Amino acid sequence: MSPLSVTALRQNIFKVVDQVLETGVPVEIERHGKKLLLIPAAPVSKLANLKQRKVIIGDPDDLVDLQVGEWREADNV
């Protein structure tokens, strides 16, 4: 994202601040050739940005007691 001018920031300050807080992505602001960063105070976990997907078909509790097979050292070596 290209740096915002102070005027653009002033016009959209609430939108920009909400965006930074939701995404955790810093916004660069430029004034008189100098750059500032608007960043959230607490770091956002990268795992929080992952899209949640439904990949389990059925009841997830059934996976807790799932018996796949038994290891037999003599047969499996």
N, C-alpha and C positions, 0 to 999 in steps of 0.2 A: 504494500500500500504506500502511495506517495505521501510525503509529509503534508499535514494540514496547515493552512495559515491560521493565525490567531482569529482572523475575522470569520473563517469557516468554522472554527471551533466554537466561537461565541454564538453563532447562529444555531449550532446543533449540539451544544454542550451536554444536554441530558441524554441524547441519543448516543453520543460518542462514549460517555462515561458508562452507560448501561452496556454497551457493546464490549468495552474493555473488561468490565466485571463478569459478564457472561462467558466470554471466550478466553479471557486470560491473555489475549494478544495485545501487546503494547501498541499505542498509537503515537506516531512521531509528529511533533508540532514544530513549525519553523517560524522564527521571528528575527528579522534583521540578519539573516544568514546564519543564525545559530539554531541548533536543534535541541528540543526537549523531548522527553519520553513520558507519556502518561501510562503508568503500569499499575496493576493491582498490588496491594501491599502483601498479601499472602500468595505464595505460589500455588498454581492450579495443577492438580495431578494430571498427568498425561492420560491416565486411564479414564478420567472423567470425560475426556473428549471422544472416547470410543462410542460408536453407534451401537445401541443395544439391539441384538438380533434374537429372534426366536428360532433356535436350532434343535431343540429337543421336541420330538414328536411324542406325545403321550405325557404321562405323569412323571416328573423328575424324581419323585420319591421312590419310584420303582428302581432307579439306578443305584440306590444306596445298597440294596441287598442283592445286586446282580451277581450271579455266579457264572463266570465265563468258562472256566475249566480248572483243572487241578494239575499242578506241576509234579511230574514224576521224573526224578533225576535220571534214572536208568533209561527211560523211554525218550527223553528229550535231549540227550547228549549225543 
